[in-house]
Amino acid sequence: MKKKTAHEQFIAYLRSEGKNITPERLHILDAVLNQKAHFKIDDMIEKMSCAKKRISRATVYRSIKTIEDAGLIRYIRSINDEKIYEVQKEHHDHMICESCGKIFEFHDKDLETLQDLICESHGFTPKRHIMKIFGVCEDCKNK
């Protein structure tokens, strides 16, 4: 998602919820949008302190939740009680190693077609879906 579009969506969400549009929330949104991979909230806190942004831990936690509620990021899973997120992008699914915690993204047209056929056969109209396959990655199997 483009930063300008994300900012517009976030600001519209904040206004619709009667929340303040603060520089801190926008700094946190920018840090999130700059993520190239999955991230934890502690990653954002570290980025804020490295960038010498004086933003409290509590503000980062609350802002991440608000950014998620605005539909700009998605919760994937927890590892050791830490939530892992990703910036919303084109649809894909996940394979998650239960041994090392690695998250692999994939997209398969045949799988998407099969899901559509299954929904159709049940008279079900899908709006969205999230697939997470849990298992053990090749590296961990070979250890």
C-alpha positions in Angstrom: 0.0 0.0 0.0 1.3 3.5 -0.9 2.1 5.7 2.1 -0.2 8.5 1.0 -3.1 6.1 0.7 -2.3 4.5 4.0 -2.1 7.9 5.7 -5.4 8.9 4.2 -7.1 5.7 5.3 -5.6 6.0 8.8 -6.6 9.6 9.2 -10.1 8.8 8.0 -10.3 5.9 10.5 -9.1 8.1 13.4 -11.7 10.8 12.5 -14.5 8.2 12.2 -13.6 6.9 15.7 -13.2 10.4 17.2 -9.5 9.8 17.9 -6.8 12.4 17.8 -4.5 12.6 14.8 -1.2 13.0 16.6 2.4 13.2 15.2 3.3 10.1 17.3 0.6 8.0 15.7 1.8 9.1 12.2 5.5 8.4 13.1 4.5 4.9 14.2 2.5 4.4 11.1 5.5 5.5 9.0 7.7 3.0 10.8 5.2 0.2 10.3 4.8 1.0 6.6 8.6 0.9 6.2 8.7 -2.7 7.3 9.9 -5.1 4.6 9.0 -8.2 6.6 6.8 -9.4 9.5 7.4 -7.5 12.7 6.8 -7.4 16.4 5.8 -4.4 18.4 9.2 -4.5 20.1 10.7 -4.0 16.7 8.7 -0.7 16.4 9.8 0.4 19.9 13.4 -0.2 19.0 13.0 1.8 15.7 11.4 4.7 17.6 14.3 4.8 20.1 17.0 4.5 17.3 15.3 7.3 15.4 15.4 9.3 18.6 11.6 9.6 18.6 10.4 10.1 22.1 7.4 7.9 22.0 6.4 5.8 25.0 6.1 2.0 24.9 2.4 2.3 25.8 1.8 4.7 22.9 3.4 2.3 20.5 1.3 -0.6 21.7 -1.9 1.4 21.5 -1.0 2.8 18.1 -0.2 -0.6 16.6 -3.7 -1.8 17.8 -5.3 1.3 16.2 -3.4 0.8 12.9 -4.6 -2.9 13.0 -8.2 -1.7 13.6 -7.8 0.7 10.7 -7.1 -2.3 8.4 -3.5 -1.3 7.6 -1.7 -4.2 9.3 -2.7 -7.8 10.0 -2.0 -10.0 13.0 -0.4 -13.2 12.0 0.5 -15.1 15.1 2.2 -15.0 18.5 5.6 -16.4 19.4 6.6 -16.4 23.1 3.6 -14.1 23.9 4.8 -11.5 21.2 2.3 -10.8 18.4 3.7 -10.8 14.9 2.2 -8.5 12.3 2.5 -7.7 8.6 1.6 -4.7 6.5 -1.5 -5.4 4.5 -0.7 -6.2 0.9 -2.0 -8.4 -1.9 -3.5 -11.7 -0.7 -1.3 -14.5 0.3 -1.2 -17.3 2.9 1.3 -18.5 5.4 3.2 -21.6 6.4 4.6 -21.2 10.0 7.4 -23.3 11.5 6.4 -24.4 15.0 10.1 -25.1 15.7 11.9 -21.9 14.8 9.0 -19.5 14.2 9.9 -18.7 10.6 6.9 -17.5 8.5 6.8 -18.4 4.8 4.4 -16.5 2.5 2.8 -18.2 -0.5 0.1 -17.8 -3.1 -1.4 -20.6 -5.1 -4.0 -20.0 -7.8 -5.1 -23.6 -7.8 -5.7 -23.4 -4.0 -7.7 -20.2 -4.4 -9.8 -21.8 -7.2 -10.5 -24.8 -5.1 -11.6 -22.6 -2.1 -13.9 -20.8 -4.4 -15.4 -24.1 -5.7 -15.9 -25.4 -2.2 -17.7 -22.2 -1.2 -19.8 -22.3 -4.3 -20.8 -25.9 -3.7 -22.1 -24.9 -0.3 -23.9 -21.8 -1.5 -21.4 -19.7 0.6 -20.2 -16.3 -0.5 -16.7 -15.7 0.8 -15.6 -12.2 1.8 -12.0 -12.9 2.8 -10.0 -15.8 4.2 -6.8 -16.4 6.1 -4.9 -19.6 5.8 -2.1 -20.6 8.2 -0.4 -23.9 7.8 1.6 -24.9 10.9 4.4 -27.5 10.7 8.2 -27.8 10.6 10.4 -26.1 8.0 13.0 -27.9 6.0 15.9 -26.4 8.0 14.4 -27.6 11.3 13.7 -31.1 9.9 17.3 -31.4 8.8 18.7 -30.5 12.3 
